[in-house]
Amino acid sequence: MTKNKGSFWKNNIKKIKKERKERSIKQEAQKKKARIKIEAQKKAREEIERKESKRLLQEEAERKEIQKTYEKEQEEEAKRIREAKEEAERRHVLLLDTMIVHDVFTDNMDVITKLKNYEGGNNLLFLVLDRIILEFINMRKEKFGESVEHDKIIEKLSLLGEIKEIRLNWVSPVVYKAKEIESSGKYKNETTGVALSETDCILLQHAIDYLCTLVTDDGALINAASENEGDVFNPRKP
């Protein structure tokens, strides 16, 4: 019996030690797993912070670049306006709307003659916005099914004299102010109640800012220009 009892305790001690060792190994594994998890979480946080820091630095750099570009554009716009005012003091600058371009393109001699003889016909410069040319091309396509080439339009307009195409800067103050006018719906056709379109508002603002004579037969445009002390000429008027 004594031998068996000793054998039992001996085996039991071995079992306890084994279980203790297994628990120790298991606990150590759990601790290691927890350390790995904590380390992974720490690295993840550091990566998020690093990316956030990089994003903020990039945004700041982009903001500065945008500001720099904006300031440059403002300087260029101010220079263009200054040059336009100087040009307006030296000669008569006329800005054409879509229907006037249509009149010239279709050889409306009454309109053409009045334009060529504006203020005695001396020292004239005719301007057309690239947006107006595009609108005219679309109009001819929709109403007459005719494809008109850009160069053909410029060639026709050159019958008036010196013609200059203006390419719009869509982030310029002129366009910004024009869109504000369009959104306000301030100027409307007295008959239809329809407000000036975006293109009309750009024409209006360009004429105001650059001291051009706005050439149009549009009553709403004429009223808007007059209200803003702009110069208007309607060659369609008898």
ABEGO torsion letter per residue (X at the ends): XAAAAAAAAAAAAAAAAAAAAAAAAAAAAAAAAAAAAAAAAAAAAAAAAAAAAAAAAAAAAAAAAAAAAAAAAAAAAAAAAAAAAAAAAABBBBBBBAAAAAAAAAGBAAAAAAAAABGGGBGBBBBBBAAAAAAAAAAAAAAAGBBBBAAAAAAAAAAAEBBBBBBBBAABAAAAAAAAAAAAGABBBAAAGBBBBAAAAAAAAAAAAAGBBBBBABAAAAAAAAAAGBBBBBAABX
